[in-house]
C-alpha cells in the first residue's frame, strides 16, 4: 500500500525510528527478533519505556493521557513498532478496560484506575468467557449478589489470558435474572488478591501456559467497583469487544512477518534445486496473503479515521477480526512450509539462539510449529469468526 505522508508525518516517522533505535530497551528487541520468549517483566519494561515517552496509549483521548494522534500517526507508529521488532502492548488494560473506565466510569474510578493502567503498574486480565458461555457469552452464569456495600461473586471464568500475572480482572457477572439474559449482566472490577480467587493453568497445544481458569468462591467485591449502571454491562462489553477485535487484526505485524518470509524464501531451497522464492505454488499462496493484507490495511485505516472522530469501532471491527486472524494463520503456515524438515515441535530445552543445534535448524525455524499450533486460537478468541459473520450479516447486510 503506497501512502504519501506529509512533511510533519515523515518527521514523526523518523522520530519513532530513532526512539526504537536509541531509547527503547534493546535487549527486548533482540529477544523478539530471535523469537525468544518475552517475559512478563520484559513486557512491563517495554510499556514503561513507551509511557515515559508519552506513547503508551495511542487510542486514548489526550484528556485522559492519550497521544491525541491522527489516524496517520497511529498507523505510522504501529508500523514502525512492528518494524523495530518491539512486542505488542498487553491489551487488557490499555486497549480494553481503560476505554470503558474513561467512557462509563465515574470520576473516582477514573482517578483510581487510569494512572495505574497508563503507567503499567497494574496488570489486568479479562473475565468474560465461561465453560458454558464462550461464543454465546450472554449465557454466562457467574453471579454477583448484593450484600450491603459489597457484591458476593461466585462462578468460573476460563481461557483467561495471562491471569497468572494479573493484579485486577474486569468481569461480566450476572446481577439479576431477566427474560432477556443480556439485561441481567453487569461489569465489575475485581482485585485478584481478593480471598476466594484461585487461578489454575490451562496448558495449550503448543505446550505453553498462556490461558487459565479463574474460580471465584464467595469473593467480596465493593459495590464502588461496579462500572456504570447495574444490568447494563452487556452494552459496555459490546463496546469493549469492538476495540478488542480491531486490535486483533494486527496489520502492521503481519506486514513485517511477510517481509521476513520473503527474505527467508530467497535463501531457502525447496528441495528441488530452486529457492522457495522461485517456487510457483509457494509464491501463489504468498501473493494471495499479501493481496488480502493490503485490502485489510485499507479497512483498518478507514476504521482508525472513524475512531478519531470520537466513535467506537463499528461492525467493521468484525471484518478486521475475521480477515486479520485468517491472515495470521496463513502466515504461520508459510513459515512451516519454509522450515520444511525443521518444522518439528518446538523443544525449548534444545533451542539456544545462534547455537545451530543439530536437528533444530535455523533460529527462525525453531518455533515455526509452535506458532502454527498457537495461532489456531486466533479465529476463536475475541468472538469466534463464525459469530463475527453473524454480526456482519445483521449489522451491515440487515439479514
C-alpha positions as CSV (number, residue, x, y, z in Angstrom):
1,X,0.0,0.0,0.0
2,X,1.5,3.3,-1.1
3,X,0.7,6.1,1.3
4,X,2.1,9.6,0.8
5,X,2.9,11.2,4.2
6,X,3.1,14.9,4.9
7,X,6.4,16.5,5.9
8,X,5.2,16.5,9.5
9,X,4.3,12.8,9.3
10,X,7.7,11.9,7.8
11,X,9.3,13.8,10.7
12,X,7.2,11.9,13.1
13,X,8.2,8.6,11.4
14,X,11.9,9.4,11.8
15,X,11.3,10.4,15.5
16,X,9.7,7.0,16.2
17,X,12.5,5.1,14.4
18,X,15.2,7.0,16.4
19,X,13.3,6.2,19.6
20,X,13.3,2.4,19.0
21,X,16.9,2.5,17.8
22,X,18.3,4.5,20.8
23,X,15.9,4.9,23.7
24,X,13.9,1.7,23.8
25,X,15.3,-1.4,25.7
26,X,17.5,-3.0,23.1
27,X,17.6,-6.4,24.8
28,X,13.9,-6.8,24.4
29,X,14.2,-6.1,20.7
30,X,16.9,-8.6,20.4
31,X,14.8,-11.3,22.2
32,X,11.9,-10.6,20.0
33,X,13.9,-10.7,16.8
34,X,15.4,-14.0,17.8
35,X,11.9,-15.3,18.5
36,X,12.7,-15.9,22.2
37,X,10.1,-15.8,24.9
38,X,9.3,-12.3,26.2
39,X,8.8,-12.4,30.0
40,X,6.2,-10.5,31.9
41,X,8.9,-8.3,33.3
42,X,10.1,-7.5,29.7
43,X,6.5,-6.6,28.7
44,X,6.2,-4.2,31.7
45,X,9.6,-2.6,30.9
46,X,8.6,-2.2,27.3
47,X,5.4,-0.5,28.2
48,X,7.0,1.8,30.8
49,X,9.5,2.9,28.2
50,X,6.6,3.8,25.9
51,X,4.9,5.6,28.7
52,X,8.0,7.6,29.6
53,X,7.9,8.9,26.0
54,X,4.2,9.6,26.2
55,X,3.3,7.0,23.6
56,X,1.7,4.2,25.6
57,X,-2.0,5.0,24.7
58,X,-2.4,6.0,21.0
59,X,-6.1,5.1,21.2
60,X,-6.9,7.2,24.3
61,X,-8.1,10.8,24.2
62,X,-5.5,13.3,25.2
63,X,-7.5,14.5,28.2
64,X,-7.0,11.1,29.8
65,X,-3.3,10.7,29.0
66,X,-3.6,9.5,25.4
67,X,-1.5,10.8,22.5
68,X,-4.2,12.6,20.5
69,X,-2.6,11.4,17.3
70,X,-4.2,11.5,13.9
71,X,-5.1,8.1,12.2
72,X,-2.0,8.6,10.0
73,X,0.3,8.9,13.0
74,X,-1.2,5.9,14.7
75,X,-0.7,4.0,11.5
76,X,2.9,5.1,11.4
77,X,3.6,4.3,15.0
78,X,2.2,0.7,14.7
79,X,4.1,0.2,11.5
80,X,7.4,1.4,13.0
81,X,6.9,-0.5,16.2
82,X,6.4,-3.8,14.3
83,X,9.4,-2.9,12.0
84,X,11.6,-2.4,15.1
85,X,10.6,-5.8,16.5
86,X,9.0,-4.5,19.7
87,X,6.5,-6.8,21.4
88,X,2.8,-5.8,21.3
89,X,1.4,-3.9,24.3
90,X,-0.6,-6.1,26.5
91,X,-4.1,-5.1,25.5
92,X,-6.3,-5.8,28.5
93,X,-5.7,-2.6,30.5
94,X,-4.8,-0.1,27.7
95,X,-7.0,-1.2,24.9
96,X,-9.9,-2.8,26.6
97,X,-10.8,-1.8,30.2
98,X,-9.2,1.6,30.1
99,X,-11.6,3.0,27.4
100,X,-14.5,1.5,29.3
101,X,-13.5,3.2,32.5
102,X,-12.9,6.7,31.0
103,X,-16.1,6.4,29.0
104,X,-18.6,4.9,31.5
105,X,-16.8,5.1,34.9
106,X,-17.3,7.8,37.5
107,X,-14.7,10.4,38.4
108,X,-13.4,8.4,41.4
109,X,-12.9,5.3,39.2
110,X,-11.1,7.3,36.6
111,X,-8.8,8.8,39.2
112,X,-8.2,5.5,40.9
113,X,-7.6,3.2,37.9
114,X,-6.4,5.1,34.8
115,X,-3.0,6.2,36.1
116,X,-2.1,2.6,37.1
117,X,-3.1,1.4,33.6
118,X,-1.1,4.1,31.8
119,X,2.0,3.5,33.9
120,X,1.7,-0.3,33.7
121,X,1.7,-0.5,37.4
122,X,-1.4,-2.7,37.3
123,X,-1.7,-5.8,35.1
124,X,-5.3,-6.5,34.0
125,X,-6.9,-9.6,32.6
126,X,-10.3,-10.2,31.1
127,X,-13.1,-12.3,32.8
128,X,-15.7,-12.9,30.0
129,X,-15.7,-16.5,28.8
130,X,-17.0,-19.3,30.9
131,X,-17.1,-23.1,30.4
132,X,-20.7,-22.8,29.3
133,X,-20.6,-19.4,27.8
134,X,-17.9,-18.7,25.1
135,X,-19.3,-17.6,21.8
136,X,-22.8,-17.4,23.5
137,X,-21.4,-15.0,26.0
138,X,-24.8,-13.8,27.2
139,X,-25.4,-17.2,28.8
140,X,-22.8,-16.6,31.4
141,X,-23.7,-17.7,34.9
142,X,-21.1,-16.2,37.3
143,X,-23.2,-14.5,39.9
144,X,-22.8,-11.3,41.9
145,X,-25.3,-11.0,44.7
146,X,-25.7,-7.7,46.5
147,X,-24.8,-7.8,50.2
148,X,-24.8,-4.3,51.6
149,X,-21.8,-2.4,50.3
150,X,-20.4,-5.5,48.5
151,X,-21.2,-8.0,45.8
152,X,-20.6,-11.7,46.6
153,X,-19.2,-13.2,43.4
154,X,-19.2,-16.9,42.7
155,X,-18.5,-18.7,39.5
156,X,-15.8,-19.6,37.0
157,X,-14.1,-17.8,34.1
158,X,-12.0,-19.7,31.6
159,X,-9.4,-19.1,28.8
160,X,-8.3,-16.1,30.9
161,X,-5.2,-14.9,29.2
162,X,-2.1,-14.1,31.4
163,X,-4.3,-14.2,34.6
164,X,-1.3,-15.7,36.4
165,X,0.3,-12.2,36.3
166,X,-2.8,-10.1,36.8
167,X,-3.4,-7.6,39.7
168,X,-7.0,-6.9,38.5
169,X,-9.7,-8.6,36.4
170,X,-12.6,-6.9,34.7
171,X,-15.6,-9.3,34.7
172,X,-19.1,-9.7,33.3
173,X,-21.3,-11.1,36.0
174,X,-25.0,-11.8,36.4
175,X,-26.6,-9.5,38.9
176,X,-30.2,-10.4,38.1
177,X,-32.2,-13.0,36.1
178,X,-34.2,-11.3,33.3
179,X,-36.3,-12.6,30.5
180,X,-33.7,-11.2,28.1
181,X,-30.5,-12.6,29.5
182,X,-28.3,-9.7,28.3
183,X,-30.3,-7.3,30.6
184,X,-29.1,-9.0,33.8
185,X,-25.3,-8.6,33.2
186,X,-23.1,-6.1,35.0
187,X,-19.5,-5.0,34.5
188,X,-17.3,-5.0,37.6
189,X,-13.6,-4.7,38.5
190,X,-12.2,-7.3,40.9
191,X,-8.8,-7.3,42.8
192,X,-7.1,-10.6,42.0
193,X,-5.7,-10.7,45.6
194,X,-9.2,-11.0,47.0
195,X,-9.8,-14.0,49.2
196,X,-11.7,-16.7,47.3
197,X,-10.0,-16.4,43.9
198,X,-7.9,-19.3,42.6
199,X,-6.1,-19.4,39.2
200,X,-5.4,-22.7,37.6
201,X,-3.3,-23.1,34.4
202,X,-4.5,-24.5,31.1
203,X,-1.7,-25.9,29.1
204,X,-2.2,-25.2,25.4
205,X,-1.5,-27.3,22.4
206,X,2.0,-25.7,21.9
207,X,2.9,-26.6,25.5
208,X,2.7,-23.1,26.9
209,X,0.8,-21.6,29.8
210,X,-0.9,-18.6,28.3
211,X,-4.5,-19.1,29.5
212,X,-6.1,-20.1,32.8
213,X,-9.3,-21.0,34.7
214,X,-10.2,-18.4,37.3
215,X,-12.5,-19.5,40.0
216,X,-14.5,-17.2,42.4
217,X,-15.8,-18.6,45.7
218,X,-17.9,-16.1,47.6
219,X,-15.5,-13.2,46.7
220,X,-16.4,-9.9,48.3
221,X,-16.2,-7.0,45.8
222,X,-17.0,-3.4,46.8
223,X,-20.1,-2.0,45.1
224,X,-17.9,1.0,44.2
225,X,-16.1,-1.3,41.7
226,X,-19.3,-1.5,39.5
227,X,-18.8,0.3,36.2
228,X,-21.7,2.4,35.2
229,X,-25.2,1.0,35.9
230,X,-26.1,-2.4,37.2
231,X,-27.6,-4.5,34.5
232,X,-26.0,-2.5,31.6
233,X,-22.8,-4.4,31.4
234,X,-23.7,-6.0,28.1
235,X,-23.7,-2.6,26.5
236,X,-20.2,-1.8,27.9
237,X,-18.9,-5.3,26.8
238,X,-20.0,-4.8,23.2
239,X,-18.0,-1.6,23.0
240,X,-15.0,-3.2,24.6
241,X,-15.2,-6.1,22.1
242,X,-15.2,-3.8,19.1
243,X,-11.9,-2.3,20.4
244,X,-10.5,-5.8,21.1
245,X,-11.4,-7.1,17.6
246,X,-9.9,-4.1,15.9
247,X,-6.6,-4.7,17.8
248,X,-6.6,-8.4,17.0
249,X,-6.3,-7.6,13.2
250,X,-2.5,-6.9,13.7
251,X,-2.0,-5.5,10.2
252,X,1.4,-3.9,10.9
253,X,2.9,-7.1,12.4
254,X,1.5,-9.2,9.6
255,X,3.2,-6.9,7.1
256,X,6.5,-7.2,8.9
257,X,6.1,-11.0,9.0
258,X,5.5,-11.2,5.3
259,X,8.7,-9.2,4.7
260,X,10.6,-11.7,6.8
261,X,9.1,-14.6,4.9
262,X,10.2,-13.0,1.6
263,X,13.8,-12.6,2.8
264,X,13.9,-16.2,4.1
265,X,12.4,-17.6,0.9
266,X,15.2,-16.0,-1.2
267,X,17.7,-18.1,0.8
268,X,15.8,-21.4,1.4
269,X,15.9,-24.4,-1.0
270,X,12.6,-26.1,-1.8
271,X,14.2,-29.5,-2.1
272,X,14.2,-29.5,-5.9
273,X,17.2,-27.3,-6.6
274,X,15.5,-23.9,-6.6
275,X,14.8,-21.2,-3.9
276,X,11.4,-21.1,-2.3
277,X,11.1,-17.6,-3.8
278,X,11.0,-19.3,-7.2
279,X,8.6,-22.0,-6.2
280,X,5.3,-21.2,-8.1
281,X,3.0,-22.8,-5.6
282,X,4.6,-21.0,-2.6
283,X,4.6,-17.7,-4.5
284,X,0.9,-18.1,-5.4
285,X,0.0,-18.6,-1.7
286,X,2.3,-15.8,-0.6
287,X,0.8,-13.4,-3.1
288,X,-2.8,-14.2,-2.1
289,X,-1.9,-13.4,1.6
290,X,-0.3,-10.2,0.5
291,X,-3.3,-9.1,-1.5
292,X,-5.7,-9.8,1.4
293,X,-3.4,-8.0,3.8
294,X,-3.4,-4.9,1.5
295,X,-7.2,-4.8,1.4
296,X,-7.3,-5.3,5.2
297,X,-4.9,-2.3,5.6
298,X,-7.3,0.0,3.8
299,X,-10.2,-1.2,6.1
300,X,-8.1,-0.6,9.2
301,X,-7.3,3.0,8.1
302,X,-10.9,3.7,7.5
303,X,-11.7,2.3,11.0
304,X,-9.0,4.4,12.6
305,X,-10.4,7.5,10.8
306,X,-13.8,6.8,12.3
307,X,-12.4,6.3,15.8
308,X,-10.5,9.6,15.5
309,X,-13.9,11.4,15.3
310,X,-14.8,10.0,18.7
311,X,-16.8,7.0,17.5
312,X,-16.2,3.4,18.8
313,X,-15.3,0.9,16.0
314,X,-18.5,-0.4,14.4
315,X,-19.2,-3.7,12.7
316,X,-16.1,-3.2,10.6
317,X,-14.2,-4.4,13.6
318,X,-15.7,-7.9,12.9
319,X,-14.3,-7.7,9.3
320,X,-10.9,-6.8,10.7
321,X,-11.0,-9.6,13.2
322,X,-12.0,-12.3,10.6
323,X,-9.5,-11.4,7.9
324,X,-6.8,-10.4,10.3
325,X,-6.8,-13.7,12.1
326,X,-7.1,-15.7,8.9
327,X,-4.1,-13.9,7.5
328,X,-2.1,-14.5,10.7
329,X,-2.9,-18.2,10.5
330,X,-1.8,-18.3,6.8
331,X,1.5,-16.6,7.7
332,X,2.3,-19.3,10.3
333,X,1.6,-21.9,7.6
334,X,4.0,-20.2,5.2
335,X,6.7,-20.3,8.0
336,X,6.1,-24.1,8.4
337,X,6.5,-24.6,4.6
338,X,9.8,-22.6,4.7
339,X,11.0,-24.6,7.7
340,X,10.5,-27.9,5.9
341,X,12.2,-30.8,7.8
342,X,13.0,-28.4,10.6
343,X,9.3,-27.8,11.3
344,X,9.3,-30.1,14.3
345,X,7.6,-29.4,17.6
346,X,9.3,-26.6,19.5
347,X,11.7,-28.0,22.1
348,X,12.8,-25.1,24.2
349,X,15.3,-27.3,26.1
350,X,17.3,-27.7,22.8
351,X,16.8,-24.2,21.5
352,X,19.6,-21.6,22.1
353,X,19.6,-18.7,19.7
354,X,22.6,-18.8,17.4
355,X,23.8,-22.2,18.6
356,X,22.7,-24.1,15.4
357,X,21.9,-27.2,17.5
358,X,21.8,-30.3,15.3
359,X,18.2,-31.2,14.5
360,X,16.8,-27.7,15.3
361,X,17.9,-25.9,12.2
362,X,18.0,-22.1,11.7
363,X,16.8,-19.9,14.6
364,X,13.8,-18.6,12.7
365,X,12.5,-22.1,12.2
366,X,12.8,-23.2,15.8
367,X,9.3,-22.1,16.8
368,X,7.6,-22.4,13.4
369,X,5.4,-25.3,14.5
370,X,4.6,-24.0,18.0
371,X,3.4,-20.7,16.4
372,X,1.3,-22.7,13.9
373,X,-0.3,-24.5,16.8
374,X,-0.7,-21.4,18.9
375,X,-2.3,-19.3,16.2
376,X,-5.2,-21.8,15.7
377,X,-6.8,-19.9,18.6
378,X,-6.9,-16.6,16.8
379,X,-10.1,-17.4,14.8
380,X,-11.8,-18.3,18.1
381,X,-10.9,-15.7,20.8
382,X,-12.4,-12.2,20.8
383,X,-15.6,-13.9,19.5
384,X,-15.2,-16.7,17.0
385,X,-15.1,-15.9,13.3
386,X,-18.4,-17.6,12.8
387,X,-20.0,-15.3,15.3
388,X,-18.4,-12.3,13.6
389,X,-20.0,-13.3,10.3
390,X,-23.4,-13.3,12.0
391,X,-22.7,-9.8,13.3
392,X,-21.8,-8.6,9.8
393,X,-24.9,-10.2,8.4
394,X,-27.1,-8.5,10.9
395,X,-25.4,-5.1,11.4
396,X,-24.2,-4.5,7.8
397,X,-26.3,-6.5,5.5
398,X,-29.5,-6.3,7.6
399,X,-30.2,-10.0,7.3
